[in-house]
Amino acid sequence: MSPATSLPAPEIFVRGHAVVGEGPVIDPRTNELLWVDIPAGVLSRTPLAAGGSATGSADGSADGSADGSAPGSASVVARVGMSLGAVAVRDRGGYVAAVGAGLGVIGAAGDGGPALTVVHPLLPEPDRRMNDAKCDPAGRFWAGSTTLGFPAGGGALHCWDPDGGVRTALRGLDLPNGLGWSPDGSRFYLADSVRRVVLTAPYDPAAGRLGPLRELLRHDRRDGMPDGLCVDEDGCLWIAVWGAGEVRRHDPRGRLLAVLRLPVSQPSSCAFGPDGTLYVTSASDGLRPGAEPLAGSVFALPGTAFRGVAVGTFAG
């Protein structure tokens, strides 16, 4: 097997200190990158990079403009007052969100602002919360949930259908994280971070149903945890490896193809922009103050030869 390719060093896209920056997703309506800080309950946005280093801050302040008017400047879309796992763009305006103990809408059309409305309070237990989420090609919102402390089997995967119904599609997970679909929508991917595995299953995009899960790849305990992920048009997975300071590209069989090394140890997720730029969020959680000055920033690798599979928008 040939060695993995080392990718060029990334640039700083937004200089910040997010506790757990996560859930990067492109808003095609505004050509912006959206991302969250999970425990802070903050949704931020930044115009997509045109190349070059960024000067913004993920807390909404910036060395340049803080109104979201230029690449690298960050503006806060919403502070929801509870944990915020991830959002997706909503066709009817605003965003859908995996938030606190359920699923909701931020900034729905006609509501007068970016306030949060919790539509489905799924988790009555006080020790559970929602985590990463993403829309499938048909506009369903898939979201993981976990139990604080991450006990074995305390997590689940939920699906919010466009008709408004919510179902629990999988139980017995630990910490469901990065989600993705193959270019034709026929295969589903899911990272279960605490178990250090990436799982895959056949997927019926018309019905929104999963087939039997199997393990695609497993990380050694010394080698970090698979966290957020995205899929490129070649069907390869880009996986942020928490604790290893890397994003790794694997082919659909799990073979390692390329490695992007970052100046932080806790990359948390990644997403492709329309021009092939790879955006990577990161976290400062649990680190000694000053140990990693760039922890919690958003990074960008422009000029890649890859294009990401378009992420669905919520059709409900």
ZISUL-V909700 format. One record per backbone hydrogen bond with DSSP energy under -1.0 kcal/mol. CO is the residue of the C=O (numbers start at 1). NH is the residue of the N-H. If there is no record, write none. Layout:
co-><CO | CO>
nh-><NH | NH>
//
This chain:
co-><5 | 11 | 12 | 14 | 18 | 19 | 20 | 22 | 25 | 27 | 27 | 31 | 32 | 33 | 34 | 35 | 36 | 37 | 37 | 38 | 41 | 42 | 43 | 43 | 44 | 45 | 46 | 55 | 56 | 57 | 61 | 70 | 75 | 78 | 83 | 86 | 88 | 89 | 90 | 94 | 95 | 96 | 97 | 98 | 99 | 100 | 101 | 102 | 103 | 103 | 104 | 105 | 106 | 108 | 115 | 117 | 120 | 120 | 125 | 127 | 129 | 132 | 134 | 135 | 136 | 139 | 140 | 141 | 142 | 143 | 144 | 145 | 146 | 147 | 151 | 155 | 156 | 157 | 157 | 158 | 159 | 160 | 161 | 165 | 167 | 170 | 173 | 175 | 178 | 180 | 182 | 186 | 187 | 188 | 189 | 190 | 191 | 192 | 193 | 196 | 197 | 198 | 198 | 199 | 200 | 201 | 202 | 204 | 204 | 209 | 214 | 217 | 220 | 225 | 228 | 230 | 231 | 232 | 236 | 237 | 238 | 239 | 240 | 241 | 242 | 245 | 246 | 247 | 248 | 249 | 249 | 250 | 251 | 255 | 257 | 258 | 259 | 260 | 265 | 265 | 266 | 268 | 269 | 271 | 273 | 277 | 278 | 279 | 280 | 281 | 282 | 284 | 288 | 292 | 294 | 296 | 298 | 298 | 299 | 300 | 301 | 307 | 314>
nh-><259 | 300 | 54 | 298 | 284 | 285 | 38 | 36 | 34 | 31 | 32 | 48 | 27 | 46 | 25 | 44 | 22 | 41 | 42 | 84 | 80 | 37 | 77 | 78 | 35 | 75 | 33 | 63 | 15 | 60 | 57 | 73 | 45 | 43 | 100 | 98 | 96 | 314 | 93 | 90 | 106 | 88 | 104 | 85 | 102 | 130 | 123 | 99 | 119 | 120 | 97 | 117 | 95 | 111 | 107 | 105 | 103 | 122 | 128 | 148 | 146 | 144 | 142 | 312 | 139 | 315 | 136 | 160 | 134 | 158 | 131 | 156 | 129 | 150 | 154 | 173 | 145 | 169 | 170 | 143 | 167 | 141 | 164 | 161 | 159 | 157 | 155 | 193 | 191 | 189 | 185 | 203 | 182 | 201 | 180 | 199 | 177 | 197 | 196 | 219 | 192 | 216 | 217 | 190 | 214 | 188 | 211 | 208 | 209 | 204 | 200 | 198 | 223 | 242 | 240 | 238 | 309 | 235 | 232 | 250 | 230 | 248 | 227 | 244 | 225 | 262 | 241 | 260 | 239 | 257 | 258 | 237 | 254 | 251 | 5 | 249 | 7 | 247 | 243 | 245 | 283 | 228 | 281 | 279 | 276 | 273 | 301 | 271 | 299 | 268 | 21 | 287 | 291 | 295 | 297 | 18 | 13 | 14 | 280 | 11 | 278 | 233 | 91>
//
